[in-house]
Amino acid sequence: MSHLNEPVRGAIGDLRAFQRPGLETFRRYIRGELAAPPMFRLLGMRPTDAGLGKATFTMPVTRWLEDGFGLYWGGVYALFADAPLAASIWTTLPAGKTVTTSELTMSFVRPMTRKTTNMIGRAETVHSGNQVGLSTIQITDHEGRLLAFGSTRCLIADVPVDPHADYPPPDIGPSDSADPYARPAPESRLFTLDQIMNGIPIELQRLAIEEKKVFPIWQLTGFRFNSVADGRLMGTLPSSAWFSNGGPAIYGGLLAWAADFAMGAAVYSTLSAGDVFATLDMHIRFTRPATINSGDFMLEGIVNHRGRRLRVSSCNIDDAGGKRVAMATASALVVEGGIRELQKGRLPEEILAEASRPADQLDSR
């Protein structure tokens, strides 16, 4: 998408954010006294409330977040959750401190739909120590229904900053047009109804690669498939400065989303015609800093277990130099014949919602 080639919008390297305690800093973000980082400008994410050990964020659910079938994958919750989870820990810290996500775990409760106008994430700190912080989050829709639950472990580090210095505000880029999330989204249904109903999943994926089909969320992020085999997906993700979390690092939630998409695509490649799947949960560990403008990241999603109804997958993310930056795992429930339910007039989100039945009803053999 053209915005990835545009000058970046948002604050990178704003040392003023570290001159005061974390709680005061986030209240300054809420009041608009500090400029949001590029990732917030890309997605429309913003903090709305902050207390000691607590942070609330909102994010609009736009068509930019859809796949090629007009659906929203569970990884979008991880994309959103990382910011309020880290922010809640940051509100407990003194000046001159920052947090870096070390691990992120998400459990998906309910799929979002085109009727979901925005997500609200309420995060709360469980523990804040000298080097490690823990927090949890509940994500709800605009009607208060629980969509997902998550938790994180963050590492706490020092930031060399003079609390009395008069640091200049950073360049936040142009403002001559709407931020990417607010622009008209492209068509999300990239396959015909017959292809969706009767196509073999892996053949649809190969067709997407061959015909260079680009899903809306791919246009937003630059994510691409390189190759697909039975139970295996290779993809790339650019390290655009649009993905900055305010510093030189890539926003961890973006890598979590990309890992989920790679794992989900690997699962999809194992399905039969007419089947659908729903991701139940995911976990990602970040092993080294992933930096902006450092070349493309390589993702490999693999299905590690194929039960009749349960699939377990993993994803490794390497930087352009071949060094591992993150490792993820996930589980997904296969809904056999789910596409046939579409022919009966049921909505995709209704079919996927059935995947949230109690775990004791699952047959993972």
N, C-alpha and C positions, 0 to 999 in steps of 0.2 A: 504494500500500500504506500501511497505517496508520502504520507506523514512520516514514515521512517526515514525518508530522505530530506525532510524539512529540518530547519533549525529546531533544536530541542526546546521545549517550553517547561519551565519549572526550575526550582532552585537546586543547584548542586554545589556542595562545599560551603554551605552557609554556617560559618562558625558562630554566629549569634545564637544558634539553636542550642549551643552547649555552654553558654555563659551563665545560665540560670538553672535552678533545679528543674527536673523533668516535668513536674506537674505544672509549674509556671510556663514552661516552654510550650506544652500542648494547649494550654489555655490561650497562649498567644497565637498558635496556629488556628484555633477555633475563631478567634476574633479577627483573623486576617492580618495580624501584625507581622507574621512570618510567611513567606511564600511556600506553597506546597511543592514537593519534589515532582520530577517528571512523571513517575508512575501514577501519581494521583491525577495529574492532568490528562494522562492517557485514558484512564478508566472512569473518571468522574468521582473517585473515592474522596471522602472528606471526613475529618473528625467532627463530631457534634457535641460531645460532652467528655469531660475528664475529671476524675477525682483521685484521691490518693489510692493507687493500686487498681484503678478502674479507667477504662476508655471505651467510648462508644463511637462507632463509625457507621456511615451509610455509603451505599454504592448503587447507582441505577442499574437495572437489568435491561440492557439494550440489545438490539438485534446483532450488534457487533460480537456478542458472546456466543452466538449460535454456531452449530456445526453445519454440514452439508445437507442435513435432513430437517433443519429447523428446530433442533433440540439443544438443550443446555446440559453439558456434562458436569459431573460432580466436582471435577477439578476447579471449576469456577469458584466454588466455596473456599477452596484452599487459596486461590488467587486473592480473594478478599480477606480471608481470616488473618493472614500473616501480619498485616499492619496493626489492627487493634490489639492482637495478642502481644506484639512487641511493645506497643505504646503503653499498655497497662503496666508493664514492668518498668518502663522508662519513667513513668510518673512517680515511682518510689525512689528514684536516684537523685543524688546531689548534682550540682553543676560539674561539668567536665567529665561526664560519663555517657556512654552509649551502649546499645545492645545489638547483638548479632544473633539471628536465629540459628540454632544448632540442630533442632529436631522439630518436626511438625507432624501431628497426627490428626486425622479428620474421620469422623463417622457421618455418613450421609443418611439423613432421615426422610426427606421428602424432596422430589425433583421440583425445580422451579419451572415456570411456564411463561408464555407470553403475557399472561395475566399478572405475573409478578412484576410490579413496577420498580421495586427497589428492595435491597437487603439491608438489614440492620444487624450489626455485630456488636455484642456487648461482652467485653473481655474483662476478666478479673484476675489479679495476681494471687497466686497460691503461696509463693515463696520468693523472696528477694534477698539474696545473699551478697557476699563480696564479689563473687565471680560468676554465679549462676542465678538465673531467675526462672520461675515456672508460672504459667498462667493458663487459664481456660477461657473458652468462648462459646456462646450460644448465638447462632445466626437465625434470625426470624425474617419472615416476609412482612409486607406492609400491613397485613392483618394480624400479625402477632403469632403466626403459626411457625413452629420450630422446623427449620430446614436442615440444619447441620449442627454438630457439636465438635469441638476441637480442643487441642491442648498443645503447648509448645514448651521447649526448653531453650532459653536464650543465654548466651555468654555476655558478661558485662565487662567492658573495657574502658580504659582511660582515653580521653581526647585532649591533647595538649592545647589549651586555650587560655588566654588571658581574660579573666572575668571583667577587667576594667578597660579593655581595649575598645576602640571605636571602629569595629569592623564594618566595611562598606557592604551594602546589600548586594547579593549576587545578580548577575544578568539572568532574567527569567524568560528571555526569548520574545518572539513576536506575539502580538495579540490582534492580528488583522483578520482572523477567521476563528470559527468555533474550534474548541479542543476536539481531538479525534473522536471521543466517545459520543459527542453531541452532533456529529455529522451524519448525513443520511447513510444508512448501512446498505451494503449490496444485497442482492437476492441470495437468500440462504438455502433455498431448496434447489440443489444443483443436480438432482437426479429426477427422472420421470417417475410417475406413480407406479408404472409397471416395473421399473428397475427396483424401486423400493420394496414392492410387494413380492417380487419373484426372483430378484437378483441374488446370486451367491455372494456373501459379504466380501470375501477376498478378491473376487473378480471386480466388484465395485471399487474396492480400494486401488486395484491395479489400473482400473479405468481412470480414476481420479489422478493418478500419477501420470498416466499416458497422455491424458487430455489437459493436464496442468490445471485441473479444477482447484479453485482456492476458496475455502470456506471463509465466512465472515471473520471468525476469530483468528484464522490464519492471516487474513489481511491486516488485522489489528496488531498481531504479534510478529509476523514474518515467519512463523513456524511452517515447516514443510516436511512432507514424506519424501524419503529418498528411495526406499525399497520396502516391499512387504513379502513375507513368506508365511507359511502356515505356523502361526504362533509366534511370529517374530516381526518386529517393525523397526526400521531405521529412519531417523529424522534429524532435522537440524533446526536450530533456533539462533537468530542473530544476537549479538551482545550490544544492541543499540543503547545509546545514552538515554533514550526514552524510558528504559527500564531501571534507571537509577532510583534508589531509595532515598536519595538526598546526598549520597556520597559516591565513591568510586565503585561500589558494589552493586551487583544486580539484585533487585528486589526478590527475596526468597520465595514469595508467593507465586511469582511468575514461573520459576523453575518447578515448583510443586505442581502448578497447572500443566506445564509441558510434560512432566513425568506421568501425570494421570492420563493425559491424552495419548501418550505413547503406549502406556500399559493397556488402556481401553481399546486402542486400535489393534494391539496384538491379540486381545481377547476376541474382538470382532472378527478377526481373520480366521478364527477357529469355528465360527458358527455355521450352521446350515441355513439354507434359504428359508426365510420366514421367521427366523429367531431374532430376538433382541436380548440385550443384557443391561444390567444396572449395577454400577459400582457401589459396593457397600461401605468400604473404608479404604484409607490409604495412610501410609507413613513414609516420611522422607527424612533422611539424615544429610546434612550439609557437611562435607568433609574438608573443604578449603574455600577461600574466597573466590567468587566468580565475579570478574570485573567487567565494566562496560568497555566497549570499543576494543575488545581483545580477540575478535574473530568469532566464527560460529561455534556454538556448542553442539556436540554430537549426542544423540539420544538413542538408546537401544532398549526397546520394550520386548520382554520375553514372557510367554506363558509357562509357568513352572509346574502347574498342576491343572489337570483337566478332569474334574468330576462331571457327572451327568448334569448337575445344575450349578456347581460351584467352580469357578476358575480363580487361580491364584497367580499373580504376575509380578514381575519386577522390572525396574528400569535403572540403568546406569547413565549418568550424564557426565561427559568429559569435555574439557575445554579444548580450544584449538590446538594446544600443545600436547593433547592426549592425557592430561592429568585429570583424575576423578574429582569432580566438584560436588556430586550428590549421588545418593543411592536411595531408591524408593521401592516399596512393595504395596500391593493392593489385592483386594478380593472382590469378585463380581459374581452376581447371580444371573444365570441364564434363564430367560423366559422363553420356553419353547413355543413356537407358533405365535409369538407376540404380534407379528405383522398381520396375521389373519384377523386379530382383534381390531386392527385399523379398518379393515374392510367392513366390519360390523358397525362402524361409526364411532368407535371409542377413540378418545384422544390419546396421543402417545404418552402424555404425563400420567394418565389413569393406568395405563398398562404397566409403566415403570414403577408406579407407586406400589403395585402388588409385590414388588421385590423386597419391601420392608416388612414382610411377615415375620413372625418370631423365628429365631434361629433354630429352635427345636423342630421346625417343620422342614428344614433344608436337608436334602440328601446329597452329601458331598462325595459319595462313592463313585 
